Amino acid sequence: MGRSKKLYERAKKVLVGGVNSPVRAMKPYPFFTKHAKGSKIYDVDGNEYIDYCLAYGPLILGHAHDYVVGKIKEQAERGTAYGTPTEQEVILAEKVVKHVPSAEMVRFVNSGTEATMSAIRLARGYTGRRKIIKIEGAFHGAHDYVLVKAGSGATTHGVPTSAGIPEDTTKNTILVPFNDEEAVESVVKREREDIACIILEPIMGNAGLILPKDGYLKFLREITEENGILLIFDEVITGFRVSMGGAQEYYGVEPDITTLGKVLGGGLPIGAIAGKREIMENFSPLGKVYQAGTFNGNPMSMTSGIATLEVLERENVHEKINSLGEKIAKELRSITDYYVSNIGSMFQIFFTEEEVYDYATAQRSNAEKFLEFQRALLSEGIFLPPSQFETNFISYAHTKEDVEKTIAAMENALRKVSGK
């Protein structure tokens, strides 16, 4: 019996399901990591994998980047938490304001979940309205207002996905499909006086990778401005990844509020809400929208984030990772008829031959076939997140040789699972 299997048996006795997040569960059991460096992750049994999970997106520079690790070590020796303001908070906030087009002020929190939860509270406090529009299949963290599944029809009110969430909590959450302008128009026409915000991932990354259709984000910007509704871009995944200014810079559409995480922390826990000064100043201590946290602006995360953004600023990181992402997508499309989605350093293969443009079309993919594909790749030393409905990432540490080995492994894996 391997060490991962033994650890899993131990973990099941003290950790729910043997894991601390359901996305880490794998059949028959997950591998347990011992260490990681660059583009590689190593398990406790000594196996090496080329890593395209990258902790679900934060590690844009790869694992244990020397410069980032060095700065973290220096900060650890100075202290890991203070409960007082630090210069690092100011420096990182200045970088966010510099690079993110819509950002004039920032509030740092500890996760993407905290960021979206606080952003929605801010939108409600600022507008005095109670309802929100959310996209079907979008994931904005595991808090009650957004943990809802798609209902029947184009514009249904949300029903809680999770037990433990009262229906009254989500009765003010309205669901619409991604890329569906008519659905949004219908809701706004019917309930505009009650709608505080529309929150969406400008590029969906938690139902697989789903891109916005041409003009869709500009349409949302226009209809929200016309009706006094705030537009929130959840850029926890896309911020600093698709470009330094995120999806809003890439597509040329500025929201009122942006949520950030993942890359911003350089591998340490972080979240942030950024937006227009007039809106952001409604947060306490200046305004009446309360938000607080012991580890807000934690010096370890601030230091890691600063170091990561410094590397992004001075080196051609995006040029390299985007070209590798395009190469993988191009090669995948040449060896399969399954739908391949990509933008820059993000990619996913959907086990369906139809275009995937929203949650419903993503759901028609063969998720079991994807898991067979994922397990086949694992046996060849390639690690993708174990779900059809996640996204794969490339880091600055990945090489052309990594990509070439990956394409060859993918061709073998596709042959095994489907003969295609």
N, C-alpha and C positions, 0 to 999 in steps of 0.2 A: 504494500500500500504506500503510495507516494505521500510526501509531507503535506501537500495541499489538501488531499483527501482527509488525512488525519486532522489537520487544522479545522477543516470544515465540520467534521464530526464533533470536535470540541466546541466550535463556535455555535453550533445549533443548540447547545445546552445553555448558553448564556447570552447569545444574540438572537434576536427574532429572525427566523429564517436563515440564521448563520451569517447575516450581512447587516450593515448599518444603513443601506439604502437599497430599495428594491431593484434599481437598475443594475446593481452589481451581481444579482443572482444569475447563475448559469446552470444549465443541466449538463452532466449529472451533478457538478459542483464547480464553483469558480476556482481559478488558480489564485493562490495567495502570493503577493509580490514581496520580494526580498529587497530589491533595489532597482534603480533605473538611471540611465545616463543617456543623454542625447536623444536619438530616435528609438532607443531600445528599452524594453522593460524586461526584468528577469524574475522568474518565480522561485519559490523556495525549493523546487526540485531541480533547479539549475537550467531550466529552459529559457531560451532567449526569443523574444518576439519583437518584430518591428511594430511600433505602437502608433495606431491611428485613432485611438480613443483620447489619449493625451489628457486624462482626467476629465473627459467630456468638454475639452476646449480651452482651458486656461493656459496650457503650456506652449504658447506660440514659439518660444525659443527652444523648446525641447526640455527634456528632464535635466535637472541639476546643472543649469547653465552656470559656468564658472563665475562670471561677473555678478550675477544675481545672488548666487550662493555666498560669495565673498561679502557682499553688502549685508545680507541677512545675518551672517556670523558677527560682523562688526556691531550691528544693532543689538543682537542678543546679549553681547557683552556689556552694552550700555543700559540694558533693561528691556523687558518684553511688554510691559504695560505700565502706564503712569496714572491714568485718570485725569490728566491735564493736557492742554493743547501742546502740540509740538510743531516745529518748523516743517517737518516732513508732510504734515497734513496740508500746509499752505502750498508747498512745492507741488505735490501731486494734484491738488485742486487747480493750481495755475496751469498745469499741463492739460488737464481735462478741458478747461476753458479755452485754452489755445487751440486744441485739435478738434473738439466736438462742436460743429457749427452752431447748434442751438443752445449751448451751455454758457450761462453767464454766472451762475452760482452753483455750488455743489454741497451735498450733505452725504458724508460717508457712513455706510452701515456695514453689516457683516456678511451679507449673502444677497444673491439675486432675489430670493424670496422676500427678504426684508425690504429690498429696494422697491419691488413692485407693490407690495402691501402699503408701504408708506406713500408711494406715488399716487395710488388710487385715493388714499385718505386725503392727500394734499389737493387732488383735483376736486373732490367732494367739498372740502373746506373752502376752497377758493371760489367755486361756482355756486355753492349753496344748493346743489342738486344731488340726488341720491343714486340714480341709475347709471350703470356702465355698460358699454358694448364690448364684448369679447369675441374673439375669433374661435370658431369650432376647431378643436384639436390643438389649439395653442396652449403652451404651458408657461405659466408665469410664477412658478413656485407652488409650494404646497400649503398656501393659506386659504382660508375658507371662501373668500369672495370669488376666487378664480378657479377653484378646484371643482369644476362643473363639466359635465359631458354634453355632447350635442343632443338636442331634442329633435323631435320630428318637425319637418318643415324648415323653411329658410330662416325664420326669425323667432325662434321659440325662446321662452324664458328658461334660465338654467335650472337643471335639477342636480343636486349634489352627486358627485361621483363617489365620494368617500362616505362611509358610515361615520357618524359623529358630527356631521354638519347639518344643522337644522335647515329645512327648506326655506324658512324665513330669512336665513342668512344670504341665500343666493337668489331670492325672488327679484332683486333689483339688478341681477346680471342677465343681460340679453345676449344671446348667441347669434352670430351670423357666419356664413361660410367665408373663407378666405377668397380673395379675388372676385367677389360678387358685389358689384356696385349697386345693383337694384335692391339687394337685401338691406344694405345700409340706408339707402334712400327711403325705403319703406319704413324702417324703424324711426329714423330721424323725423320724417313727416308726421308720424303718429305720436311720438313721445319726446320731441325736441326740448320741451320746457323742463323735462325731468332728467335729461342725460348730462352727466358731468363730464364724461370722457369716453373716448374709444382707446382701448389699449390693445396693441398687437405687436408681434414680432414682425418687423418689416421684411425679414426673410425668415420663414418658419424653419426652426431647427429641432423641434421636438415632436414632429410627426413624420420624421425623415426630413430631408432638405427640400423645401418648397419655395420657389421664387415668386415674387409679385409679378403680375402681368404689367405690360407697358401702360403707364398712366394711372395705375391703381393707387399708388401712394399719393400722387398729386391730387387725385380725386378726393381722397380722404382728407388731405390738407384743406382743400377748398370747401368741402361740405361742413367740416368742423368750424372753420373760420366764419362761415356764413351763419352758423347757428349757435355761436357762443359755446361750443363744446371744445374741451381740451383734447389734444391729440398726444398720446403717450406712445413712444417707441420703446419697446423692450429690446434693448441692444446688449443684454447680458452676454449673449453669444457673439453677436456681430461687431460689438464695439471694439475698436482697435484691431480687428481681424480682417474684415473685408477691405478696410482702408484705415488710415489713422483716425479719420473722422467717422468711421463706422458706415452703416448702410445709408444714413442720412446724407453723408458726404457723397457716397457712391451714386445715389439716385437723385441727389439735389433737392431733397425735401426735408424741411426742418420741422420737427414736432415742437410742442410746447414744453414737454417734459421727456427726459430720456432716463432710462434705467441702465446701469452698467454693472459689470461683475467680471468673472472669469479672467480674461487677459489682463484687466486692470490691476489685478492682485499678483500677477506673476507667479501663481501657484500657491499663494496663501489666501485664506478666506477674506472676501471683500464684497461689497456691494456699494452702489452709489446712485443717488438721485441727482440729476442735473437739469437745469432749465432756466427760463427767463427770470430775471431778478424780481420782477413784480409778483411772480407766482411763488418763487422759492422763499421770499421773505415772509410768507404765511406760516412757515415752520417756526416752532418755538426755538429760541427764546424771543424772537421778534413778533411772531404771530400766534394765532390760536390753534394751529394744527400741531398736536404734540407728537414728537418723535425723539427718542433717546436710546442710548445703549452703552453699556459698560465698555464694550470693545469697539465702539465707533471710532474710526481714525486710529486704530491700533498701530503703534509705531513699527511693528514687524511687517504688517501688511503694507503700510505706507512705503516703507523702505524697499520691499520687494517690488511694489508697483512702480516706484520711481526708477529703479534700476532697469526694469523691463522696458519701460517707455524710453529710457535713454538709449538702449540698444536699438529699439525700433526707429528712433529719430536719427541715429548716426549711421546705420547700416541698411543695405538694400534688402531688408527682410521680406517685405511684401512682394517685391519683384520676384524673389526666388521661390517663395512658397506658392505664390499664385501660378507661376509657370509649371511647378510640379503638379499642382492640382489640375491644371488644364491637361497636362500630359496623361495623368491617370484616367481622367474622364474620357479623353479622346481614345485611348487604348481600350478602355472598357467598352465603349460604343462600337469599336471595330470587331469585338469578339462575342457580342451578345445583342439580342433584340430586346432585352429587358430595359426598362426606362432608367437612364442615368441622369441624375441632377447634379449640377456643380456650379459653384461661383467661387473664384479665387482658390483658396486653400481648403474649402469645404466641399465634400462630395458624398453622394449616396447612390447605391443601386437599389431600385425597387423591383421586386419580383412580379412585375406586371408589364405588359407591352403597350399599355395606354399611357398617355401623358398624365402626370400627377401634378395637379394645380390647386388642390384643396384637401381637406381632411377626408372627405368621402372617397375621392379617387385614391388617396394613399391607403385607405382601409381595404381597398379591393386588391392590394398586393398580397402575395402569398407569404405571410409572416413565418410560417413553419419552414418553407423552402429557404428563406433568408437565414434562419437559424442553422439549417443544415450547411449552408454556404459558410456561415461564420465559423462553425465548428471545423469544417474542412480546412479553412484558412488557418485556424489555430494550430492544427496538426502540422502545418507547413511553416510555422513560425511567424504568422501575421495576426495581429490582434485588432479586430474591429469591435466596437461596442456591440453587445449581444442583443440587439433589437433592430427590427426593420425600421422602427420609428425613432431612431437617433441619427446623428450626423457624424461623419468621419472627418478628421482634421489632419493637416500636415503642418509640421513645425520647421523652423529654420535649421534644425539639426538633421532633417531628412536629406538623403542624398539621391542622386540619379540612380545609383546602384540599388538603393532601398526600393525605389519606385519600380525599377526593372524587375527585381526579384518579386515584388508584390504583383505586378501584372502577370508574370508567369504563374505564380501561385493561384491567382484569381482564375486564370484560364483553366488550370487543372481542377480547381474547386467547382467551377461552373460545369465542367464535363462530368464530374462526379454526381452532382445533384440534379442535373437536368439534361445533360447531353448536348447543351448549347454552347 
